[in-house]
């Protein structure tokens, strides 16, 4: 990337004129011209771009522009928050922010009004075509062509008419397919030439990708819920859900061996063209030859067609056992049993599907969930789906290492780097995880001063040991886990915004146990079988009353608390029947009357922090008022908007 000291207007102009006039570059690269610019000039020449062009082309048909913007509604919606946040800073900075689609056509533009007007002269406006094959080297087209951030300044542009501009563009990747779906670009007169402009558009692109992932995750969960409450959810074993674009969101009823052979059924794969306009008779004809549907059910959200359930013919498919949805093989050279993730609730299935999809894409993953929900199981799931069975898995608990030592733990150190350093130095966790997964638990506890080094390691795929100048390349898939709201930590100044966007290319929300419905009973049976085998006892029997109480209990400690409760039953029981009397006090207290409003009752079973107490009070009041939120707000003494905000914060649903 150039800076003011390395960029030479004279040298760059002379090199470009020589390139254009001779039809080829000089024998040796000019010292002041970057290789990526020369490469783009070559592509521009080979594409037949006129170096004397005064402006780019433009789509003048308003209907075409409207259809193009409508086709990219999800992208524009995802970009709206980032654009709105940056807009106030652009108006006085002689700068505009641009969103282009996957063909380099501008679909949104905001910023300084004068610069927007000036941009119309070269068609740097809505409908302007800024692909490299159209106008040559530029921030939008070059980023789109290379898949990397591109900074193009003044005479580095191939076309003469746009050399009075500076632009920095960053590609936007689909968080599921990792294909380029657009570009975010910062443009203006040469005076805005700053090295950090690339970092700004790169951060904006990552923010847009996170918003896209969140959109898709919400839609996927809603479609799953719409399907699971339908009359068709239990009628067929082999089912594939696709969204409106024809992309696979979920599948069940297939053995792992069969899925490996049928890549078309993998989550995220585009199985069908866009469903809009297709009839139920058309869809089966468009499926791959090895995928045959025996039935189709269209799924609607709020009355709008948003996807479809395909019931497939698959004679080899086996119905999974109750609660048995995902298995994780033991790690290579590690003495451990096979791990089973138990859960069939929509949110849990959604999280597992995202984890499997994340394993196919070489991106960082952020796993968020309350303490005890089993976040590390999802990190292990990602690791187990890597192509290399011997890929390392290296876990690090950021909260368990002092702030003075965590840098040395992650990056390693050279001999003599500090007092007490081991002779010969030491390899860090990044190097140990090379070719595999580095799992950083409690990422929210990482010291703020160390976060830039982690960001640099992720961006450059290289590290430096402490006290050593040797650059060491590492190929690591980072999986970060936290029970904190990192957006709040950013506002508090405890976590870097750019690191958050880099970590959260794909975010997996692991639901708390209280939101998983019948998974509680499936987990109860799973843990009971496990401890029966471990202790050599016959499996315990649970009365219907016990099952109902466990099913309705809020489980503040989540799956870990349930597992500990089952283990306790096997330690204290002298017979094989678990009755209501055997339940621990915190579970019984949760349902006893007469103390509903007492502080002791509200605190029962909770960690005692104010957020847990507040969330518990809101949930109890919603139950007591049968979901009437106006009465809930009145009872709690808060306004309805405040209640909605707190429900969103604590992920409390009306039902």
C-alpha atoms as one frame of an Amber mdcrd trajectory, in Angstrom:
protein
   0.000   0.000   0.000   1.462   3.398  -0.916   2.012   6.340   1.367   2.873
   9.914   0.560   6.595   9.231   0.753   6.534   6.260  -1.653   4.049   7.584
  -4.224   5.552   9.703  -7.003   3.144  11.533  -9.297   5.839  12.093 -11.921
   7.173   8.512 -11.937   3.695   6.981 -12.005   2.491   9.236 -14.821   5.646
   8.575 -16.852   5.349   4.803 -16.327   1.675   4.816 -17.337   2.290   6.893
 -20.461   5.128   4.579 -21.486   2.891   1.553 -20.803   0.001   2.990 -22.844
   2.157   4.195 -25.746   4.285   1.046 -26.105   1.583  -1.448 -25.234   3.753
  -3.107 -22.620   5.440  -2.329 -19.341   9.089  -1.452 -18.981  11.620  -4.248
 -18.490  11.942  -3.529 -14.801   9.133  -2.352 -12.572   9.408   1.395 -11.859
  10.470   1.798  -8.210   7.516   4.033  -7.416   4.787   1.910  -9.041   3.246
  -1.001  -7.171   3.126  -4.458  -8.746  -0.637  -4.716  -8.200  -1.140  -1.502
 -10.182   0.982  -2.798 -13.072  -0.967  -6.074 -13.024  -4.220  -4.132 -13.229
  -2.891  -1.989 -16.096  -2.096  -5.195 -17.983  -5.598  -6.562 -17.400  -7.111
  -3.227 -18.450  -5.090  -3.229 -21.683  -5.974  -6.881 -22.411  -9.679  -6.084
 -21.863  -9.517  -3.331 -24.468 -10.142  -0.436 -22.091  -9.525   2.933 -23.730
  -6.820   4.686 -21.701  -8.150   8.046 -22.949 -11.641   7.451 -21.527 -13.039
  10.508 -19.760 -15.751   8.655 -17.811 -17.084   5.215 -17.117 -20.277   3.803
 -18.594 -23.630   4.121 -16.873 -26.874   2.148 -16.763 -29.410   4.798 -17.803
 -32.552   2.656 -17.700 -34.223   3.502 -14.378 -36.082   0.198 -14.389 -32.819
  -1.726 -14.736 -31.278   0.220 -11.869 -34.364  -0.440  -9.734 -34.233  -4.171
 -10.473 -30.497  -4.286  -9.727 -30.996  -2.542  -6.375 -33.942  -4.795  -5.564
 -31.888  -7.884  -6.406 -29.308  -6.692  -3.874 -31.803  -5.777  -1.151 -30.102
  -7.993   1.442 -26.695  -6.441   0.691 -28.044  -2.886   0.850 -29.887  -3.617
   4.091 -26.744  -5.110   5.633 -24.723  -2.056   4.577 -27.235   0.487   5.879
 -26.015   0.473   9.504 -22.349   0.954   8.558 -23.226   3.672   6.041 -25.444
   5.476   8.543 -22.675   5.378  11.165 -20.062   6.765   8.772 -22.221   9.319
   6.938 -21.812  12.201   9.456 -18.021  11.945   9.128 -18.048  12.142   5.321
 -19.953  15.372   4.721 -17.158  17.663   5.840 -14.335  15.438   4.593 -14.860
  15.843   0.803 -15.483  12.106   0.648 -18.199   9.734  -0.580 -18.915   6.123
   0.403 -20.088   3.799  -2.347 -21.703   0.358  -2.453 -21.325  -1.593  -5.702
 -22.774  -4.974  -6.634 -20.901  -8.069  -7.801 -20.574  -6.618 -11.311 -19.137
  -3.298 -10.156 -22.316  -1.293 -10.733 -23.004   1.330  -8.051 -26.235   0.653
  -6.133 -25.831   3.143  -3.258 -23.743   6.254  -2.593 -23.638   8.734   0.314
 -21.371  11.511   1.549 -20.311  15.041   0.703 -22.943  16.592  -1.606 -20.364
  18.522  -3.692 -18.272  15.392  -4.269 -21.410  13.440  -5.199 -22.189  16.113
  -7.808 -18.623  16.035  -9.144 -18.793  12.252  -9.353 -21.661  12.468 -11.829
 -19.235  13.898 -14.424 -17.398  10.550 -14.560 -20.512   8.462 -13.717 -19.336
   7.754 -10.170 -23.006   7.650  -9.232 -26.007   5.348  -9.013 -25.909   3.041
 -12.054 -22.251   3.740 -12.864 -20.362   0.669 -14.121 -16.932   0.553 -12.438
 -15.808  -2.950 -13.319 -12.145  -3.169 -14.314 -13.032  -4.371 -17.819 -15.130
  -1.220 -18.321 -12.991   1.610 -16.953  -9.713  -0.069 -16.022  -7.769   0.222
 -12.767  -9.924   1.672  -9.955 -10.792   0.885  -6.324 -14.112  -0.826  -7.071
 -13.206  -2.840 -10.154  -9.735  -3.876  -9.003 -10.995  -5.025  -5.584 -13.744
  -6.967  -7.364 -11.247  -8.572  -9.754  -8.566  -9.517  -7.203 -10.759 -10.257
  -4.195  -8.442  -8.067  -2.115  -8.597  -4.481  -0.814  -7.448  -2.053  -3.511
  -6.115   1.492  -3.139  -5.823   3.476  -6.398  -4.519   7.033  -6.277  -4.612
   9.680  -8.999  -2.377   8.680 -11.941  -2.472   5.029 -10.868  -5.906   4.944
 -12.581  -5.706   3.490 -16.074  -8.306   5.807 -17.631  -7.194   9.399 -17.978
 -10.583  10.909 -17.103 -10.631   9.546 -13.548  -7.097  10.492 -12.517  -8.379
  13.422 -10.476  -9.742  10.943  -7.948  -8.493   8.700  -5.159 -10.390   5.559
  -4.191 -10.071   2.668  -1.745 -12.254  -0.395  -2.189 -12.746  -3.626  -0.221
 -14.621  -6.706  -1.458 -17.661  -7.971   0.455 -17.892 -11.751   0.748 -21.000
 -13.845   1.209 -20.483 -15.184   4.765 -21.699 -18.650   3.736 -20.330 -19.233
   0.224 -17.324 -16.881   0.462 -18.096 -15.575  -3.033 -17.710 -11.841  -3.696
 -21.122 -10.168  -3.709 -20.112  -6.523  -3.771 -17.580  -3.813  -2.964 -17.570
  -0.931  -0.484 -15.509   2.025  -1.709 -14.304   5.363  -0.341 -13.693   7.977
  -3.060 -12.844  11.641  -3.336 -10.297  14.154  -4.630  -6.578  13.390  -4.208
  -6.482  15.380  -0.971  -8.234  12.516   0.864  -5.246  10.253   0.078  -4.603
   8.469   3.411  -3.070   5.074   4.070  -5.704   4.180   6.660  -8.577   4.552
   4.152  -8.104   0.889   3.257  -8.488  -0.106   6.909 -11.709   1.926   7.089
 -13.360   0.286   4.059 -12.086  -3.140   5.141 -13.734  -2.668   8.554 -16.936
  -1.511   6.835 -16.881  -4.588   4.574 -16.466  -6.902   7.564 -19.329  -5.132
   9.377 -21.549  -5.655   6.332 -20.594  -9.353   6.174 -21.520  -9.788   9.839
 -24.870  -8.094   9.252 -25.495 -10.387   6.268 -24.711 -13.453   8.392 -27.077
 -12.244  11.103 -29.831 -11.663   8.518 -29.405 -15.157   7.119 -29.276 -16.697
  10.574 -32.540 -15.030  11.616 -34.230 -16.060   8.361 -32.955 -19.606   8.726
 -34.244 -19.902  12.280 -37.630 -18.524  11.250 -37.914 -20.955   8.354 -36.924
 -23.845  10.620 -39.567 -22.845  13.131 -42.173 -22.462  10.367 -41.343 -25.957
   9.147 -41.176 -27.659  12.546 -44.619 -26.389  13.586 -46.168 -27.474  10.271
 -48.044 -30.725   9.757 -45.253 -31.955   7.504 -42.310 -31.803   9.917 -42.782
 -35.335  11.269 -44.279 -36.908   8.166 -40.999 -37.334   6.289 -37.560 -38.437
   7.380 -35.300 -37.052   4.632 -35.873 -33.306   4.403 -33.956 -30.385   2.891
 -34.957 -26.770   3.542 -33.985 -24.143   0.970 -34.386 -20.386   1.141 -35.941
 -18.255  -1.585 -32.652 -18.102  -3.482 -32.522 -21.920  -3.595 -29.678 -22.258
  -1.086 -29.698 -25.158   1.413 -30.392 -23.979   4.956 -30.932 -27.286   6.735
 -31.148 -31.012   6.102 -31.935 -34.043   8.202 -32.366 -37.769   7.857 -29.122
 -38.518   6.021 -26.130 -40.547   7.094 -22.778 -38.758   7.129 -21.371 -41.042
   4.400 -24.264 -40.215   2.123 -23.861 -36.477   2.761 -20.180 -36.598   1.883
 -21.111 -38.127  -1.453 -23.929 -35.652  -2.139 -22.190 -32.273  -1.888 -25.325
 -30.669  -3.339 -27.055 -31.176   0.020 -24.412 -29.430   2.115 -25.613 -26.407
   4.069 -24.993 -23.240   2.061 -24.888 -24.965  -1.343 -27.106 -23.443  -4.051
 -29.278 -26.444  -4.840 -31.850 -24.631  -6.998 -32.222 -21.372  -8.917 -34.288
 -18.593  -7.351 -37.635 -20.118  -6.345 -39.740 -17.098  -7.251 -41.764 -17.911
 -10.343 -41.117 -21.656 -10.163 -44.084 -24.016  -9.810 -44.135 -27.149  -7.655
 -43.826 -29.104 -10.902 -40.764 -27.118 -12.043 -38.701 -27.560  -8.879 -38.181
 -31.382  -9.034 -37.015 -31.083 -12.652 -34.268 -28.628 -11.648 -32.759 -30.836
  -8.934 -29.454 -32.662  -9.590 -29.810 -36.178 -11.008 -28.807 -37.840  -7.719
 -31.412 -35.895  -5.716 -35.056 -36.870  -6.161 -37.988 -35.166  -4.401 -41.228
 -36.938  -3.605 -42.933 -33.859  -2.196 -42.625 -30.088  -1.744 -44.062 -27.723
   0.861 -43.730 -23.965   0.377 -42.880 -22.025   3.552 -44.188 -18.549   4.279
 -43.135 -15.926   6.816 -45.770 -13.317   7.599 -47.657 -14.386   4.485 -44.684
 -13.991   2.146 -43.148 -16.972   0.302 -39.616 -17.301   1.710 -38.497 -20.885
   1.125 -39.469 -24.520   0.666 -39.166 -27.921   2.302 -38.143 -30.700  -0.097
 -39.033 -34.237   0.974 -36.469 -36.460  -0.704 -36.418 -40.074  -1.736 -33.458
 -41.696  -0.046 -33.800 -45.398   0.671 -30.526 -45.513   2.606 -31.431 -42.683
   4.983 -31.904 -43.687   8.590 -34.054 -41.782  11.046 -31.772 -40.395  13.749
 -32.353 -41.524  17.298 -34.051 -39.125  19.708 -31.681 -36.288  20.467 -28.894
 -37.737  18.285 -28.077 -35.085  15.731 -24.318 -34.699  15.503 -21.270 -36.804
  16.347 -17.666 -35.675  16.726 -14.896 -38.218  16.228 -12.026 -38.404  18.737
  -9.006 -36.296  17.852  -5.958 -37.972  16.344  -3.454 -39.143  18.968  -5.810
 -38.149  21.805  -7.315 -40.750  24.124 -10.945 -39.658  24.300 -14.423 -40.918
  23.565 -16.633 -39.840  20.699 -18.560 -36.650  21.480 -22.247 -36.326  20.717
 -24.036 -32.982  20.486 -27.611 -33.612  21.578 -30.365 -31.315  20.367 -33.145
 -31.027  17.812 -34.584 -27.614  18.717 -34.579 -25.127  15.804 -31.967 -22.808
  17.303 -29.670 -25.707  18.166 -29.984 -27.253  14.714 -29.326 -23.832  13.213
 -26.149 -23.432  15.279 -24.884 -26.888  14.306 -25.532 -26.208  10.633 -23.565
 -22.961  10.831 -20.661 -24.749  12.509 -20.530 -27.362   9.762 -20.690 -24.607
   7.166 -17.897 -22.705   8.922 -15.635 -25.726   8.592 -15.912 -25.502   4.798
 -14.916 -21.821   4.700 -11.515 -20.674   5.897 -12.874 -17.836   8.049 -12.713
 -16.819  11.683 -15.710 -17.835  13.782 -17.144 -16.206  16.896 -19.198 -18.511
  19.140 -21.428 -16.654  21.586 -23.501 -18.108  24.378 -24.096 -18.130  28.095
 -21.822 -19.996  30.476 -22.469 -23.730  30.406 -24.214 -23.976  27.005 -21.396
 -26.045  25.486 -19.636 -23.530  23.243 -16.471 -25.622  22.977 -18.494 -28.489
  21.467 -19.111 -26.248  18.457 -15.411 -25.439  18.188 -14.738 -29.197  18.252
 -17.446 -29.708  15.628 -15.737 -27.222  13.286 -12.392 -28.937  13.873 -13.828
 -32.412  13.277 -15.146 -31.393   9.852 -11.775 -30.228   8.518 -10.479 -32.313
   5.579  -7.260 -33.212   7.447  -8.019 -35.769  10.168  -4.720 -34.944  11.860
  -5.219 -31.169  11.958  -4.242 -29.856  15.419  -6.779 -28.456  17.860  -5.263
 -26.026  20.362  -7.511 -24.526  23.084  -6.521 -21.434  25.076  -8.517 -19.902
  27.935  -7.782 -16.171  27.803  -9.275 -15.661  31.278  -7.023 -18.285  32.890
  -3.745 -16.657  31.825  -2.388 -13.467  33.359  -2.279 -10.417  31.097   1.533
 -10.417  31.392   1.869 -13.937  29.994  -0.897 -14.284  27.430   1.176 -12.695
  24.656   3.990 -15.178  25.183   1.436 -17.999  25.390  -0.118 -17.115  22.028
   2.885 -15.999  19.999   5.790 -17.726  21.767   9.071 -16.034  22.634  12.762
 -16.081  21.785  15.505 -16.999  24.213  16.269 -14.111  26.555  13.099 -12.221
  25.577  12.335 -11.511  29.235  13.417 -12.516  32.706  12.572 -16.165  33.298
  12.279 -17.020  29.591  13.058 -20.677  28.915  16.364 -21.535  27.331  15.959
 -21.799  23.573  12.659 -19.911  23.661   9.230 -21.458  23.301   6.711 -22.110
  20.530   3.401 -20.262  20.927  -0.125 -21.566  20.497  -0.459 -20.006  17.038
   2.423 -22.099  15.720   1.180 -25.218  17.494  -2.210 -24.756  15.805  -0.700
 -24.311  12.324  -2.872 -26.172   9.823  -5.691 -26.609  12.339  -7.909 -24.776
  14.808  -6.877 -22.312  17.517  -9.750 -22.011  20.003  -9.641 -18.866  22.155
 -12.100 -19.172  25.027 -13.243 -16.056  26.915 -11.935 -13.808  24.132 -13.627
 -10.876  25.875 -10.994 -11.129  28.628  -8.075 -10.581  26.257  -6.139  -7.437
  27.308  -6.908  -4.476  25.047  -3.198  -3.819  24.468  -2.716  -7.336  23.028
  -5.678  -7.182  20.659  -3.844  -5.299  17.832  -1.258  -8.099  17.678  -4.000
 -10.715  17.404  -5.658  -8.681  14.643  -2.367  -8.391  12.769  -1.747 -12.137
  13.051  -5.188 -12.846  11.581  -4.836 -10.333   8.759  -1.265 -11.251   7.777
  -1.467 -14.968   8.626   1.918 -14.588  10.272   3.301 -14.004  13.764   6.463
 -12.770  15.441   7.653 -14.426  18.613   8.260 -11.989  21.453  11.831 -10.750
  21.251  12.337 -12.188  17.743  12.333 -10.375  14.381  11.708 -13.508  12.281
   8.332 -13.536  10.548   6.658 -16.952  10.834   3.745 -17.830   8.553   0.818
 -19.653  10.147  -2.330 -21.106   8.626  -4.778 -21.135  11.514  -8.553 -21.225
  11.678  -9.444 -19.103  14.672 -12.515 -19.963  16.717 -13.202 -17.427  19.473
 -15.757 -17.974  22.241 -17.363 -15.595  24.695 -20.338 -15.227  27.005 -20.056
 -11.445  26.888 -21.804  -8.996  24.591 -18.741  -7.799  22.690 -20.670  -4.871
  21.201 -21.163  -3.562  24.726 -17.495  -4.202  25.480 -16.617  -2.122  22.415
 -18.698   0.785  23.711 -16.965   0.466  27.088 -13.564   0.605  25.403 -12.633
  -2.939  26.440 -12.629  -4.481  22.972 -11.453  -3.253  19.586 -14.144  -2.756
  16.956 -11.868  -3.846  14.086 -10.957  -7.073  15.887 -14.631  -7.790  16.540
 -15.439  -7.482  12.836 -12.453  -9.654  11.941 -13.423 -12.360  14.446 -17.107
 -12.374  13.647 -17.051 -13.137   9.933 -19.349 -15.968  10.967 -21.110 -15.793
  14.337 -22.722 -18.834  15.942 -25.258 -18.200  18.705 -25.519 -21.230  21.005
 -28.958 -21.041  22.638 -29.409 -21.341  26.419 -31.019 -24.548  27.634 -34.208
 -22.755  28.717 -34.892 -21.961  25.022 -34.370 -25.504  23.754 -37.686 -27.103
  24.742 -37.676 -30.900  24.619 -33.881 -30.970  24.315 -33.889 -30.951  28.127
 -35.434 -34.431  28.206 -33.156 -35.705  25.425 -30.120 -34.443  27.366 -31.478
 -35.942  30.583 -31.625 -39.376  28.947 -28.240 -38.902  27.303 -26.465 -38.000
  30.554 -28.340 -40.708  32.433 -27.107 -43.349  29.996 -23.564 -41.955  30.241
 -23.384 -42.054  34.039 -25.095 -45.448  34.172 -22.291 -46.856  32.020 -19.633
 -44.966  33.955 -20.821 -46.177  37.382 -21.915 -49.653  36.276 -25.462 -49.039
  37.519 -28.777 -49.701  35.831 -30.203 -46.545  34.182 -32.344 -44.443  36.508
 -36.055 -43.964  35.886 -37.542 -40.469  36.166 -41.166 -39.885  37.093 -43.375
 -37.814  34.781 -43.520 -35.075  37.424 -39.724 -34.903  37.589 -39.489 -34.723
  33.807 -42.016 -31.892  33.717 -40.222 -29.926  36.438 -36.891 -30.357  34.698
 -38.465 -29.384  31.400 -39.860 -26.136  32.845 -36.875 -25.181  35.005 -34.924
 -22.135  33.731 -31.447 -23.769  34.007 -29.303 -20.694  34.737 -26.233 -22.976
  34.573 -27.450 -24.428  31.258 -26.283 -27.872  30.051 -23.459 -27.999  32.593
 -25.969 -27.615  35.425 -28.193 -30.381  34.009 -25.214 -32.721  33.603 -24.141
 -32.077  37.205 -27.702 -32.685  38.431 -27.831 -36.066  36.663 -24.430 -37.027
  38.051 -25.680 -36.113  41.541 -28.672 -38.455  41.103 -26.322 -41.374  40.394
 -24.199 -40.537  43.428 -26.991 -40.173  46.006 -29.670 -42.612  44.831 -29.892
 -46.015  46.465 -32.821 -47.110  44.273 -33.499 -46.603  40.583 -36.508 -44.221
  40.709 -35.959 -40.435  40.773 -38.917 -38.639  42.309 -39.714 -35.026  43.100
 -38.106 -35.413  46.552 -34.730 -36.116  44.928 -34.569 -32.806  43.071 -32.125
 -30.173  44.370 -33.627 -27.190  46.228 -32.942 -24.647  43.477 -35.136 -26.603
  41.049 -37.988 -27.088  43.505 -37.817 -23.473  44.670 -38.300 -22.320  41.122
 -41.878 -23.629  41.178 -42.952 -23.156  44.793 -45.668 -20.595  45.451 -45.919
 -18.003  48.169 -42.545 -16.383  47.615 -42.868 -15.247  44.029 -41.750 -11.698
  44.724 -39.168 -12.333  47.412 -35.549 -11.448  46.716 -34.487 -14.902  47.857
 -36.836 -16.489  45.319 -35.676 -14.300  42.446 -32.064 -15.059  43.347 -32.682
 -18.782  43.576 -30.684 -20.699  41.005 -29.020 -17.578  39.616 -25.492 -16.275
  39.782 -26.647 -13.189  41.643 -25.520 -10.651  39.043 -28.025  -7.889  38.318
 -28.526  -8.847  34.674 -29.547 -12.407  35.591 -31.951 -11.095  38.231 -33.481
  -8.567  35.836 -33.877 -11.133  33.059 -35.461 -13.592  35.487 -37.908 -10.956
  36.755 -38.974 -10.113  33.195 -39.497 -13.771  32.266 -41.544 -14.465  35.403
 -43.718 -11.406  34.859 -44.394 -12.335  31.227 -45.511 -15.773  32.387 -47.640
 -14.312  35.171 -49.346 -11.849  32.798 -49.817 -14.444  30.029 -47.675 -12.480
  27.588 -49.527  -9.157  27.900 -46.550  -6.826  27.518 -48.487  -3.692  28.479
 -49.277  -5.245  31.868 -45.728  -6.583  32.172 -44.305  -3.080  31.718 -46.816
  -1.698  34.232 -45.980  -4.361  36.848 -42.235  -3.821  36.423 -42.612  -0.045
  36.493 -40.930   0.573  33.132 -42.100   1.872  29.756 -42.977  -0.473  26.896
 -40.005   0.682  24.766 -37.694  -0.019  27.717 -39.267  -3.453  28.133 -38.791
  -4.235  24.418 -35.183  -3.103  24.596 -34.474  -5.293  27.623 -36.256  -8.283
  26.041 -34.073  -7.902  22.967 -30.957  -7.534  25.116 -31.678 -10.688  27.133
 -33.115 -12.543  24.101 -36.496 -13.000  25.802 -39.369 -13.950  23.543 -42.981
 -13.091  24.256 -43.981 -16.747  24.093
